[in-house]
Amino acid sequence: MTDEILRIMALPSGIFDDADLYTKPIFEAFAVAVKIDTIAYVPAQDFGNAFSTFIIQDYGAKKFARINGGIRKAFKYVTFICLPISLLVFAFAPSLMGLFVEANALDVINMGTSYLRIEGAFYVLIGFLFLFYGLYRGLGRPSISIVLTIISLGTRVLLSYGLAPRIGVLAIWTSIPIGWLLADIVGLFLMKKFSPR
């Protein structure tokens, strides 16, 4: 399953000279770090789901001013949720990896730490993306959420394939927050167009 995840993440098999020796720790590090990552941003994801309910109720009641005020507050709340989590994950990334990996697997711990520190620094971006998902679902435009997901994942794949052969695995790790950022920019642009007035 880890191999499949990394294939989706666009880890081309021919990137490294000795793929069998070099990519096994990457696969293991990625599998563990993604689990930690997912747990870390669950609060922001849950907030995005609750935000969707808020939007649905007020959109149905035509309380558009309340929606627009709620959007501003939601972005502040997600920032306050994500920043402390980012700091904790960044600071304790090796210890978090050590919870799931044997202490002597230093290459796996180091690669996972690298992943978590890159991802962890940008949880606010995935938090904003969860808000955009909730917003557009609440406004009855779930297709925009799909477009944002395609932008996020598509950017990840394109950057990974384009840069990993030259930069290595860090290109894959950094492509994820870049994908989040581009999806957020598009989500913000479309919000100005579709937000109720």
URKA-V258558 format. One record per backbone hydrogen bond with DSSP energy under -1.0 kcal/mol. NH is the residue of the N-H (numbers start at 0). CO is the residue of the C=O. If there is no record, write none. Layout:
nh=NH co=CO
nh=NH co=CO
//
This chain:
nh=4 co=0
nh=5 co=1
nh=6 co=2
nh=7 co=3
nh=8 co=4
nh=9 co=6
nh=10 co=5
nh=11 co=9
nh=14 co=11
nh=21 co=17
nh=22 co=18
nh=26 co=22
nh=27 co=23
nh=28 co=24
nh=29 co=25
nh=30 co=26
nh=31 co=27
nh=32 co=28
nh=33 co=29
nh=34 co=30
nh=35 co=31
nh=36 co=32
nh=37 co=33
nh=38 co=34
nh=39 co=35
nh=40 co=36
nh=41 co=38
nh=44 co=40
nh=45 co=41
nh=46 co=42
nh=47 co=43
nh=48 co=44
nh=49 co=45
nh=50 co=46
nh=51 co=47
nh=52 co=48
nh=53 co=49
nh=54 co=50
nh=55 co=51
nh=56 co=52
nh=57 co=53
nh=58 co=54
nh=59 co=55
nh=60 co=56
nh=62 co=57
nh=63 co=61
nh=66 co=62
nh=67 co=63
nh=68 co=64
nh=69 co=65
nh=70 co=66
nh=71 co=67
nh=72 co=68
nh=73 co=69
nh=74 co=70
nh=75 co=71
nh=76 co=72
nh=77 co=73
nh=78 co=74
nh=79 co=75
nh=80 co=76
nh=81 co=77
nh=82 co=78
nh=84 co=80
nh=85 co=81
nh=86 co=82
nh=87 co=83
nh=88 co=84
nh=89 co=85
nh=90 co=86
nh=91 co=87
nh=95 co=91
nh=96 co=92
nh=97 co=93
nh=99 co=96
nh=100 co=96
nh=104 co=101
nh=105 co=103
nh=108 co=104
nh=109 co=105
nh=110 co=106
nh=111 co=107
nh=112 co=108
nh=113 co=109
nh=114 co=110
nh=115 co=111
nh=116 co=112
nh=117 co=113
nh=118 co=114
nh=119 co=115
nh=120 co=116
nh=121 co=118
nh=124 co=121
nh=125 co=121
nh=126 co=122
nh=127 co=123
nh=128 co=124
nh=129 co=125
nh=130 co=126
nh=131 co=127
nh=132 co=128
nh=133 co=129
nh=134 co=130
nh=135 co=131
nh=136 co=132
nh=137 co=133
nh=138 co=134
nh=139 co=136
nh=140 co=135
nh=143 co=140
nh=145 co=141
nh=146 co=142
nh=147 co=143
nh=148 co=144
nh=149 co=145
nh=150 co=146
nh=151 co=147
nh=152 co=148
nh=153 co=149
nh=154 co=150
nh=155 co=151
nh=156 co=152
nh=157 co=153
nh=158 co=154
nh=159 co=155
nh=160 co=156
nh=161 co=157
nh=162 co=158
nh=163 co=159
nh=165 co=162
nh=166 co=162
nh=167 co=163
nh=170 co=167
nh=172 co=168
nh=173 co=169
nh=174 co=170
nh=177 co=173
nh=178 co=174
nh=179 co=175
nh=180 co=176
nh=181 co=177
nh=182 co=178
nh=183 co=179
nh=184 co=180
nh=185 co=181
nh=186 co=182
nh=187 co=183
nh=188 co=184
nh=189 co=185
nh=190 co=186
nh=191 co=187
nh=193 co=189
nh=194 co=190
//
